[in-house]
Structure formats: C-alpha cells, structure tokens
Amino acid sequence: MERRTALAALVEADRAHLIHPLHFPAEHTAPLVAVEAAGAVLRDAEGREYIDGLASLWNVNVGHGRTALADAAAAQMRRMAYTAAYAGFSNEPAVRLAERLIRLAYPNLSGVYFTTGGAESNETAFKIARYYWKRRGQPEKTKVISRIHGYHGVTLGAMSATGIPAFHRMFAPTVPGFIHITPSYPYRYAGSQAEALEATLQAEGPGTVAAFLAEPVIGAGGVIPPTPDYFPRIREICDQSQVLFIADEIITGFGRTGRWFALDHWGVQPDVVTFAKGVTSAYLPLGGVMVSREIHAAIAEAPPAERFMHAATYSAHATCCAVALANLDILEGESLVPRAATLGDRLLQGLRTLRDLPVVGDVRGLGLMCGVELVEDKATKAPAVGLGARVLAEARQRGLVARIRAGQKGEDPIGDVICLAPPFVITEAQVDRIVEILREAIQACR
Ligand SMILES: Cc1ncc(COP(=O)(O)O)c(C=O)c1O
C-alpha cells in the first residue's frame, strides 16, 4: 500500500515538473516506472516484469545489471572522474578507447572525436565535412543529402537531416542545405534507389554537396535494411562526385547487426562514421565520430588560421571512456556480436511466422534489429496508422515493451512499424516469447 502511494506521488511530481522527450501527456497516463533491471528484463515499481524489446532505446546491448561497468565507472571516478581534453590536455581512458575503436572499425579510418550522444555526433560530422572541403579549397561544398525515413537525432542540424516530417512540423524551418532522397526500401520501392542520389547530385550540383548521410539499416524510421547492391553503388557515386559518405552507425555500431559495424555486410567503407548508444551500452552517455586518414590529416595538418575550432566540455570524458572500454571487454569476452547474429536470425524467423496475420504487411531485419510493418490491406499495402500503439499497449499487458515508428499515409507512405532490438544477452526462450506476445497482441487488436 505504502509502495503504491509512493509511486502515485512520484508520478504526480513527474506530471508537475518533468518534460519528457516527445512529451505528450495523453501517452503518459500510466508511465512505466522501471526500478530494477537484469539481462533483457525490466522490473517496474510494482514488481511486474517486462522483456526490454528495444534494449531501452536500441542501446543497452550488453544487457542490464552489469556490475563490471559500475565498477569501471567507480574506479575511474575515484582516480580522476574528469578533466579537460581540449588541445594541450589528455587522459588515458580516452586515448586507449580511440586506439581500440580504430582497430575495431573500418580499416580506412584513423581519427576519433568523442561526443556525448548521437545528435551531437551527427552535428560534428556535418561540421567536419564542411571543414574538410574548406581545407581542400572547396568552401562551396556544404549541403548534406540524407534520406526520407532516416533518423539522425533532433538538434537543429540533425533534425534537418532526419527525414521524418513529424519531427520538423513544430520546429520549422529546417536548416537550409539539407536535402532528402528516397531510401532503399524494398517493400515499397522497386530496385535499390541508389540512382536517387545520382539524380539529386546532378540537380544540386556536386560542387555544392559536402556529404551523403545514411544509416546502414534505418532504425527508428522503421527498421529498413537496404538491398544488397545499394551501399556498394552509393560508395561509387560518392567517389565519382567527390562527396563524403557519412555512415550513421549510432544504432548499427558495436554489433547490433551481427557485425561490429554494419557496412561490413556489403564490403563498403565510409569516410566518416558516427556512433553513440552501444559504445557504452548506455551505462554512461558517450558518442563520437571516426574519420578517414584523409580527413584526419586535414585536421592534424591545418595551419593556425584554419585550426579545428570545434569542441565540447565533455568530449573525451574519462569516466565515460573507461566504461566504454569495459563494455568492449564484455562484447569481446562473451562473443556477443556473433550472438547478436544468431539470436537475430531466430527473432526474424519467428517474426516471419506472423505474416499469416492480415495486418502484417512486411517483416524485415538484420542481426538483432527487426521491424514488423502493419498495413490495413496487404494487397494495396495501405499503411495502418494508430494500430501499432494499440498493439504495443496489449504487448505491455503481456510483459513486452518496445517502440513503434508511427506510420504515415499520403506522401512517402509507411505503416506503423513495431521495432525490436533487444539486448544481445536475450535468451532463446525470451526471443520466442517476444514472438508469442506479438501474435497475441496483434490478435487482441482485431
Ligand atoms: C541512427 C540514429 N542517429 C542519431 C540518433 C540520435 O541520438 P541521440 O538521441 O543520442 O541524440 C539516434 C537516436 O535514436 C539514432 O537512432
């Protein structure tokens, strides 16, 4: 009884003072107040358990309750929690982490700049692209081409790159010079769609474009893996037009797709990689940008008048970097990246069995990120909009939490997509339970 009163008071104080990401009171009438978590399971204030179907926000990759990460943070905090990392200062965890990331990522990369999250990483990448072309004597190359349905964060520049209109509506205008093209989305568009980049480059003039930005697998926009020929062709087009290719691996990095970095599936190397989320499995906030040797040299060899005037107080935060190093120890020590591939296959196979349901239009995924797109009509692929939220509510009653990409009708249609990306430590039984719960939840919405 006392516990319930305490919870009610907490929720009341929440309503009174806390502005949430995507704040909307009607969606917050019965918030899930998680108080404990272990592995792939969250426990709420009333003792109910839920499978954490999206690893919270695609990020708790090594699972909840890792005391080794708490110990790594505590040890670093006791020694020296933080100090400046501006030029002239450094710290060992940041250097060790940069060295280790460069060993793990694409072989053409050589430099790392650390941030505190995803959007800041993309903002930094846009600035690095502009910086690089100015250093190369092409200051007019400033535009960024990204994709419809892409999600890149919601700070002003990142929001402008994000290709989901709902995120722009109340914050417009977007920053000039951000252009969106059709993505590779086999369920709705035939062919790879790589030629959309070629056509847009021609229309804009390649001499005005700094970079092309894409998630290897669209995540929050509805889990959309590309056709296998898409990124190899994108790489060729970027090379021909002298446009940098920025891979937003904020979800796909650190094993989510069953490889350390996702473009490896198609043998492609980007010029710039942005990362966050899985680098610390969310135990502390950290993100960053990795750059190619050429870009790294442009920064390292700049004359005084062209020095790299980009910075942030918490770049290369010692404690966050120490936690990232311990997180990488877990990923490697427990072979969790191949595990994500195996368990991802099991999840995708399981979800495919839902295709007999009349509202399940498409089931897709790569590694441990999967999406179930809901439609009103399988023949016309008319998007289901609103059904996803009801399915999620039913799923929560049955012990599964996840998120949806809200669908849209009209231009660039997409049905509600149930997104799944559980921790890599999820068990086979829990994977099978996700599928069972979703079947029941969808059927309950008829
Ligand atoms: C692919 C991708 N890029 C960028 C971001 C933005 O990251 P953050 O929310 O840390 O700013 C996200 C967040 O979900 C993401 O999924």
Ligand as a Chemical Component Dictionary entry (heavy atoms), coordinates in Angstrom:
data_LIG
# 
_chem_comp.id                   LIG 
_chem_comp.type                 NON-POLYMER 
_chem_comp.pdbx_formal_charge   0 
_chem_comp.three_letter_code    LIG 
# 
loop_
_chem_comp_atom.comp_id 
_chem_comp_atom.atom_id 
_chem_comp_atom.alt_atom_id 
_chem_comp_atom.type_symbol 
_chem_comp_atom.charge 
_chem_comp_atom.model_Cartn_x 
_chem_comp_atom.model_Cartn_y 
_chem_comp_atom.model_Cartn_z 
_chem_comp_atom.pdbx_ordinal 
LIG C1 C1 C 0 20.524 6.375  -36.145 1  
LIG C2 C2 C 0 20.425 7.418  -35.077 2  
LIG N1 N1 N 0 21.104 8.558  -35.220 3  
LIG C3 C3 C 0 21.063 9.520  -34.285 4  
LIG C4 C4 C 0 20.307 9.373  -33.147 5  
LIG C5 C5 C 0 20.262 10.478 -32.139 6  
LIG O1 O1 O 0 20.913 10.104 -30.975 7  
LIG P1 P1 P 0 20.627 10.892 -29.614 8  
LIG O2 O2 O 0 19.224 10.612 -29.229 9  
LIG O3 O3 O 0 21.656 10.311 -28.676 10 
LIG O4 O4 O 0 20.874 12.332 -29.895 11 
LIG C6 C6 C 0 19.574 8.203  -32.950 12 
LIG C7 C7 C 0 18.737 8.012  -31.738 13 
LIG O5 O5 O 0 17.891 7.150  -31.666 14 
LIG C8 C8 C 0 19.624 7.214  -33.949 15 
LIG O6 O6 O 0 18.905 6.086  -33.821 16 
# 
loop_
_chem_comp_bond.comp_id 
_chem_comp_bond.atom_id_1 
_chem_comp_bond.atom_id_2 
_chem_comp_bond.value_order 
_chem_comp_bond.pdbx_ordinal 
LIG C1 C2 SING 1  
LIG C2 N1 SING 2  
LIG C2 C8 DOUB 3  
LIG N1 C3 DOUB 4  
LIG C3 C4 SING 5  
LIG C4 C5 SING 6  
LIG C4 C6 DOUB 7  
LIG C5 O1 SING 8  
LIG O1 P1 SING 9  
LIG P1 O2 DOUB 10 
LIG P1 O3 SING 11 
LIG P1 O4 SING 12 
LIG C6 C7 SING 13 
LIG C6 C8 SING 14 
LIG C7 O5 DOUB 15 
LIG C8 O6 SING 16 
# 
